[in-house]
Amino acid sequence: MVARGACYDPATMKKHLAAIVFVAGCLLLIADRVAWASVSQWREDQALSMWLGSHFFSQPTPVGLLNSVGIPNPNGIAIVGLLLSPLPGLFAVSIFLGCVSAAAAFVVVVPERKELRRMWPALVVLWSSIHLRGLGVELWGQWLMIPMDLLFIAASVAYLRRPRLVHWGIVGVLIFAAPAIYLAGLVNAVVFAMVWIAVVLYAKLRLRREVTFRWFHVAATLLPIAVTAFFVTWLPYLRVVSMQGVVHRVGLPFGQRLKESFLALVTMPAALGDLLRCGLAPLLQADDIVRPAAFALAALSGLAASIQVIVLAVAAVLVIKRKHANGSGLEASVIAALLIVLSFPLSPLLGGFLWHRGERLDQSIQFLPLLLLILFSVPLSIDHAMVRRTTIVLVVLFGVTSTMAGLIVVNDHLQYRGPILSQADVPLIQKTAAVRWIANDWRARSHSRPVPVAYELVGIWRFLPAYGKLVSRWYPGQMSIGRAFDYELLRQYGLANAYEGLVDRPNQQARYVVSYAFMPPPSYVSANASEHLFGRLRVSVQERR
């Protein structure tokens, strides 16, 4: 029997309250990712990755998309599309990707349930970070490196605590997946391998962690992963892409790359400071549509993170003086620091971009979550009241300002009806609404599966038609304007565009013409065509000629 009043035990009530707060936080996080999914871009690049994934077994898929220097990436992004293709549509894919990034942050910060009480402020920082929220819902190869980095740290920390064979499998998949998804991910793969060797040796020699498996088991775990990666990704890739041509286009001569590698190591603190103060960049939604208040709030969150650098310095001094500290936050932070310190000089050495000079912020932004992890986890791991209280105050400032900035960005893009066309394009929710209307209207009029739809949506992406012809070398006609709309038509409604397989489409013959509502209709649309508006999109309906 339970004694009277036991249900009012303060400790039990405190646990229940903590559980309620955590569940409420998770629900708010999911709602936030839904909001960001509604304004995700989903132009031709991301949509083609999903299209290739959904057709992975019905057509040869030797490569992915072309990178910024014209080299095709391997087919890893198409494999990601394959794994995501069971989801009902692009909106669901965005929500899922956002939740995956959040889950990766959780397993890094809270490797064990008992540590949630101590480390929850660091989790708040990562979950509220506008970059992890805004970038996490888009299917870009470079942004997939963010959850991969976090998962690597989580696997490494778990191995340090209790070595298991499954950790080798997880790390092996990450090492082979990084360059397969994105060629620049070769840097991630090499750094993962280097840090993992250090983790294994440290666990064996310094921590004396006992393992229940032998090296034969490790080889048996990694070999199938390597063989699968070779036959599924690299063998098809090498058959159609000249590695000599890839090496020839890596950029600077080796001597210059060596010099830039050294400079990257020396100037890394300044580059990391720029990451903390990068504001809303490189979000696609950071443009003139957004009110200045969002930029001001983002700057305040960057200021909070910058001040936390001082708190981190104090915490580091306490660690050196051997003050008692919780291990998980320190372990994750050390591994995150190794990833950053090794990646910056390794990128130019391998022919990648010069992140220390500000090149390709869309790549180097992957290190911002790791930097935030270090800044806030180390002080929280120190048993020092003033350090912890100061950190929590800065966590609140960072979390509130970053969250509010994100809400303003999302709201402004959903509400905007003006003439500015930015890199964010129009919100995904407006695209899916237009597709839904077209599908329902066509089904009411015809039993035919092919739908004659034209897309006048080149906008500021003038390079897309030529780019589509380049991609047609491997995927004839599949890199066409409006690929996201065609994917939704097929995935959700089982309808195919009547002009599928053509980059240059006979748009004048289409019944449905999708264009920007803030621009004049295409000249070939008949004067008596009916118009239907979906946010900033217009669907013109005309009788087929």
Protein Blocks (a to p, Z undefined) as FASTA:
>chain_A
ZZehklmgmklmmmmmmmmmmmmmmmmmmmmmmmmmmmpgkimklmmmmmmmmmmmmpcc
fbccddfkopacdfklmmmmmmmmmpgbfklmmmmmmmmmmmmmmmmmmmbfklmmmmmm
mmmmmmmomklmmmmmpccfklmmmmmmmmmmmmmmmmmmogcfklmmmmmmmmmmmmmm
pmklmmmmmmmmmmmmmmmmmmmmmnopacfbdfklmmmmmmmmmmmmmmmmmmmmmmmp
cfklmmmmnopafklmmmmmmmmmmmmmmmmmmmmmnojaccfklcfkbcfklmmmmmmm
mmmmmmmmmmmmmmmmmmmnopacdfklmmmmmmmmmmmmmmmmmmmmnopacfknopak
llmmmmmmmmmmmmmmmmmmpccfklmmmmmmmmmmmmmmmmmmmmmmmmmmmmpccfbd
cfklpafklmmmmmmmmmmmmmmmoccfbdcddddfkkmmlmlmmmmmmmmmmmghklcg
hklmmmmmmmmnopacfkgoiabdcfklpmbdcddfkbccdfklcfkbccddehjaccdd
dddZZ
